[in-house]
Structures are given as C-alpha cells and as structure tokens.
Amino acid sequence: MKKYWKTIVVLTVLVVGIGSYLVQTSLVANSLPELQIEHVSGDESLAESVVLSGKYADGKSAPEWLTLDYKGTEYMSERSFIEQMVGKRGPVQERLIDEHKGFMRGVSYLHDNFYEDDEVLAVAETSWDFSFQTANIELSYLKKESGEEVHETLHLGSMDYAHILEVQYHENKIMVFAEGYFNNGNGLIEMVYDLEEDRMTQNELLENKSQNSNHMSFSKVNDSVTYQPMDHLIFRSTEEQLSNEGRVEVAGTKFYQYDVNEMELSELELPINENGFVSGFDGNTVYFEEQTPEEIKITPFNIEGGDFKEDFVFEKANEDDQFMFNYKIKDGNLYVLNHLELRVIDLENKETLYEGEITIDNEEQLENLELNRMEFR
C-alpha cells in the first residue's frame, strides 16, 4: 500500500479538482440568462447563418463568453472540460471540420487564410524550416466533388516571415497575399500557385525598404465573409512615425485595388477625409462609417463608377450602448445588429428583408450582457 501512496494522492487531487470544477460549472450555468433571436418579420432563413458573440459579466464571477444564433445560446462553460482546455473554435471553423474532417485535421484556421466556394477549399499556413532557417507557406487544396487533395510547400526565399492576409482562387490558380518581412524592410507580396502547371510564382506588389525610422505596415480592408470569392481586393499601407512626445502617429495612408481576374494592382483614391473611416468592402463597394452620439451612418462607395450610393442611417439606442453596433455584407444584403435588433436590408432598394429581436429571459440581467461581434457560418 505504501508504494502506491503517491499515485493515490495524485488521483485523489484529480478527482476532487474535476469534481469541484463540475459543481462550480453547474452552479454558474444555472444563473446564466437564456437568449433567443425571435423572428419579428421577413425571411427567417436569412438569419440562419448569423452567429453573434460576446460576454456576460455580472461581477460575481469571471466573464462568461457566449455565442448566439437562431438555435439559442451557448456559453463556454457549457462545453466539455477538454473543449474548454483546447479553446473555442469559431463558427466557420466548426462548419468546415464537420463537412471536411479529414482535410481539416491539423489545419490552423486563422480567419484570413482560407478560401471556399462550391467547388474548392484552400488554406495557406506559414511554417518555419529549422534545417535551412527559412519560412515557407504550406498550401492545401481540396476538390470537393472528387475529394482530391493537393499539398504543396511554397518557399519564401529571402523572406524571414510572411503574415497571410488573403487567399483567393481563379482559373486553376491559388493566390496567397501576405505581408512579407525582409532583412531591409517589408512589403505586400503575392504568391500564385498554378494547379495545372504545378509551379509557383512570387511577386512583390508593394515594397518598403526605406532606411528611415518610420514604420510601414500592410493590411487588407476587411470583407464580411473572409473566405468568399472576390472580384477585387483592397489593401492598405499605413506609415507610422514617432512624435516628439513619444506617441505613435499615422503619417500617411494609401489604398490599393487588386483585380483578381486580371491579377493587377493599382493605387485607389478614396474620399476618406469627408466620409468617415473605411470599415468594410464587399468586392465592388467600399463602406464608410461615421458615428455621432445620436446615430451611425454607413455610406456605400462604388469603386468602379467612383460614385456614392444613398446612406444608411441608424439611430443609437443610447450613447454608451454596451451592445455596440455591428454590420456585415453578404449576398447583396446589409446585416445590422443595433442594440437588440437584428435586421437584413437589401442594399439596392433598402427594403427590410428580415427583422429579429434579441430577447432575454430575465431583463434585469440585460445590463450585464455585451454583444460585439457578428459572423457567418
């Protein structure tokens, strides 16, 4: 018996610890409010792909992270012990794993490193070759109909690292866009893998090899559905400098349009000074957002015609609304979360196609709730 005492102690601690965890989880779960997206009017199917997320914090315990969709609420604490240890997957990642479990095994979902349409699924990941001390892009590609998989390693050559910004597919070519880091600067790079010719080409679209102290970064203007096919992409270069007071200040911003079909990059002039900030892009239209204490205005700007469309104006529920304001663009529709209201609006004729209301079983708990993110599965 004596020689097993250490094992017995360890097992006892594990059992007591897990038991305490389960009891605590059960007590917390019983005090959490149940949320629902109640249908008010319109086509309910439009809301089935929407996933809202946020947190519930009553000050008595740690904040509870939650997701809300048309089926109801799921709290992080309601997941299994293993799932909580691994971490929460996003709605897109969960769907892809359910649909393509074999292909997704071991793949890291990083929001902007996927592409998907009805025929193909592609993912790009940055890796490091310790033998040669070089960075690579690991490219995986799935043909959905046949189940055929292609896995390739794209060598980055003189680059020390690459941060992936976007993945697109067009005419048997997979395009990976990234911010590449070199010994003497950084730049926006494009790697194109031709599936038919089984070869890769690499282009440095924009370079920053300045020797001054200013920092230059490259990013992509967000699209609401990050994995979808796009006709155009918009990239942003931001130059930052250190002020005399030691603060980081933006010294300049430029926008660039990439035509996916023509595979060409050109500088894009956007009227940003008088229309708020650039908050979104859907492949053809840039969306400016401007806020006042009373309202939020979204202004669409067509990049091909160079003209503005009619504004969308939404009144704020209150100035310090903890639900914030969120909107996304999908399939020609504007999805808007404004306080407890979820609306889907046709971008062309501004008709409301769906209206839903977020309800809670105990309205006193409403002040502890924060919803600040909208995604699509």
N, C-alpha and C positions, 0 to 999 in steps of 0.2 A: 504493500500500500504506500510505503514511504517513497518508493522510487517514482510513483505516479503523481506525487502531490503537486508538482509544478503544472502538469497537464490539467489536473482537476481545477487548480486555481484559475488558469487561463480560460478554461471552458466556462467556469462559473462567472467570471467577469464578462465574457462574451454574451452569455445567456441573460445576465442581469442588464447589461448595456442595451442589447437588442430589445429586451422586454420593456425597458424604460422608454426607449425610442418609440416603440409601437403604441404604448399607453399615451405618451405625450402627443404623438401624431393623431391619435383618435380623439383626444380632448380638443386639440386645435381644430380638427376637421369639423367637429360638431358646432363650433362657434363661427364658422365662415359663412358668409352670405351666398345664396344661390342667385346667379344672374341668368337672364334669358334675353335673347333678341326676339322681341314679339313683333309679329307681322302686323303692320298697320294697313298698307295698301300696296298694290302693284304685284310684280312678278317675283315670287319668293325664290325662284331658282337662281336669281342674280346674286343673292346673298349667301348661297351655299358654299362658295369658295372663299368667303371672307373669314379671316381669323384676327380677332382683336387680342391684344395682350397688355398687361400692366401689373399692378400690385395692389394688395390690400394690406394696410398698416394701421392697426388700432392703437399702437403704442404700448400694448401689453406684452407682445412677443415680437419675434423677428418678422419682418415683412414677408407676406405670402405672395409669391409670383403666380400669376394665373393667365390662362388663355380662355377666350370666349368665342364660340361660333354658334351656328344655328342649332346645334345639338344641346348646348348648355355650357356650363363652366367646368374647367379642370384646374385644380390647384396643384402646385408642385408637390406639396406634402401628401397628396393622394396617390402619387406614383410609388412604385416599389422602392425598397431600400437601394437596390442595385441601380435602378434608373436614376435615382437622385444622386448617387455617387458618380455615375457616368456623366450626368448633366442633361439638360433638356435639349431635345432636338427641335428644330423649327418645323413648321407645318409642311414646307416644301420637302425638306429632308425626309420627314416621316413618310410622305406620299411616295417619294422615289424609292425608298427602301422597301415599302410594301409592294410596289409594282416591279422593281428590278433588284431583288435582294442579292442575287449573285454578283451582278455588275457593281453594285454599291458597296460590297463588302470591302472594308478597309479604306474607303474613299472619304476624304475630308470635304464637307460642304462648307464653303466659305462665302456664301451669299452671291459673289460676282464671278465665281469660277466655273459656272455651269451654263450649258445651252441645251434647250429642249424644244422640239417640235413634234409633229405627229409621226415622223419617220426616224429621227435620230436623237440620241442623248450623248452629249460630250462633256468632259470635265478636264480641267487643267490644274495641276498642282505643282508648286515649287518644291524641289528636292535639292539635297546637297551631296555631292560626291566627295567623300572624305579622302579617297585614294588620290584624286587629282586636284582636290581643293577647288572645285568649280561648282557652280549652281546649274541646275537643269530644270526643265519643265517636263513633268510626267503627263502625257496626254492619253486619255482613254476615250474610246468612241464605241457606241453601241448602235447597231442597225436593228431597230425594234422588230421589224417583220421577220427577218431571218434569225435574229439572235446572235449574229456575228459580232465579235468584239475585236477591236484593234487597240493595241497598247504600244505607244512609242515614247522614246526619250528625246527631247529636243535640247541640244546642248547650247548653253548661253554664251559660250566663248569667253570673251574678255569681261563679261559682266560678273560682278560679285554677288548680286542678288536681283530678283525680279518680284515685284508686288503685282499680282494679277488684278486687272481692272475690269476685264470683259472677255467673254468668249462668244463668237458668232460662227455660223456655218452658211456657206453659199456655194452652190455648184461644185460639190465634192471637195471643197476647201474649208478647213477649220482655221479660223483666225483667232489668235490669242493676243490680247492687248495688255501691256503691263508697263509699270514704271520701273525702268531698269537702272541699276546703280553701277557706276564705273569707278575706276580709281580717280579720275579727274572730273567727276560730275555725275549727272543723272540725265535721263531722257525718257520720252514716251516711245516705246518700241512696239512693233507688230511682228508676230511670228505666224507664218502661214504654212500649214501642212497640207499638201496636195495628196488626197487619198488615192487617186488614180496613178499618179507618178511616183508615189511613195518617197516624197522628198520635202524638205523644209527650207523655206527662205525666211530671212530675217531683215527687217527694215527699221532703221532709226528714224521715226517720223519727226520727232522734235528733240533737239539736243540742248543741254545746258552744261557747258563746260567752262563757265565763267570762273575766273580766279578771285573775284571779289567776295566779300563776306556775306552777301545776300544769299538767302536760301530759296531755291526754286522747287516747287512740288507740282506733280501732275495728278489729276483725278478725273473721274468721269461724272458728268451730270446725271443724277440718279434717274433711272426709269422705274416705274412702279412694279413691273414684273421683270425681274432681273434676268431670267433665263429665256425670255421670249425672243423670236426673230425680230430684227430691227432693220429698217431701210437705211437709217442714218444713226450715227452715234455723235455725241458731243463731249469733247474733252476740255478740261480747264487747266491752264497753267497759272500758278499763283506765286508771285515773288514777294518774299518777306524780308524785312530788314529790322535791325535793332535800333530803336530810337535812342536819343541822348539820355533819356530817363531809364533806359534798360528794358523798355517794353517792346514786344514783337509787333510790328505794324505791317499791314499789307501795302507794298509799294506799287503793285500793278497786277492786273488780272487780264488774261486773254482767253478767248474761246475758239475752239477749232471744231469743224464739222468733218466727220468721216463718212463718205458714201460707201456703204457696204457692197453694193452691186458693182460700182466702178473701182472700188478699192483705192480711193483717192482722199487725201486730207487737204483741207483748205481752211484759212482763217475765217472766222464767223463774227460779224459785227452784231452785237446785241444791244438794244437800247436799255441798259440796266440802270442808269442814273435816275430816271424819272418814273420807273415802273416797279420799284421794289427789288427783291433779290430773285435769282433764278432758283426755283425749288424743284422743278421736275421737267421731264421730257418723255414723249411717247413715240419717238421715231420720226415725227414730222412737225410737231408743235412743241414749243418751249412754253412753260408755265411760270409766270412771275407771281410772287406772293408779296402782299403788302398788308401790314397789320396796324390798326389803331386800337385804342382802348375799347371802342364800341364794335368794331367789325373787322372782318378779314376779307380781302379782295384777291381773287385769282384772275389773272389776265393771260389768255392764250395768245401766243405769237407764232404765226406760221413762218417757218424758216425758208420755205421755197418761194412763197409770194412776198415775204417781207412785210406782211400786214398783220394788224391786230384783229382779234375777234372780240365779241361782246364779253364784258366782265361777268364773273360770277361773284356775288357779294353775299356774305353770311354774317348774321349778327351773332356776337358773342353772348353766351348765357350770362357771364359776368367776367370782370377783368382778370380775376385770379382763378379762373376755371381750372380745377385740377385735372379735368378730363382732356384739357388742351383741345387742339384742333388738328385733324389729320385728313389728308385726302390722297387718293391714288387714281391712276388712269388705267382702264383695262377695256379692251374691245370697243373703243369709241365711247365709253361711258366714264363719268366722273363719280367716284365713290367718295362720299364725305361722311366723316364722323365728327359731329358737332355736339359736344356735351353728351346727352343721352339719345341723340337722334342719329340714325344711320340712313343715308339717302343715296340712291343711284340715279344720276341725271344724264340724259342724252346730251352729248357735247354739241351736237348740231342744232337741235331745236329747243334745248334746255327743258325738255319735258321730264318730269319726275317719273321714273320707271318703277321704282321701289322705294318704300318708306318703312322703316322699322324703328322700334323704340326699345332701348335697353331698360329692363325692369329689374328690381331687386326685391327680395322677399322681406327685407327689413330696411325701410327708408332711413332710419336713424344711422345705419352703417354707411350710408352713401358718402359722407364726408371723409371716410377713411379709404375710399376707393379711387384709384388713378388708372385710367386707360390712356395709353400714349403711343400705341403702335397699331398699324393696320397692315396685314399681309394677305396674300392669296396662296392657296394650296397649289 
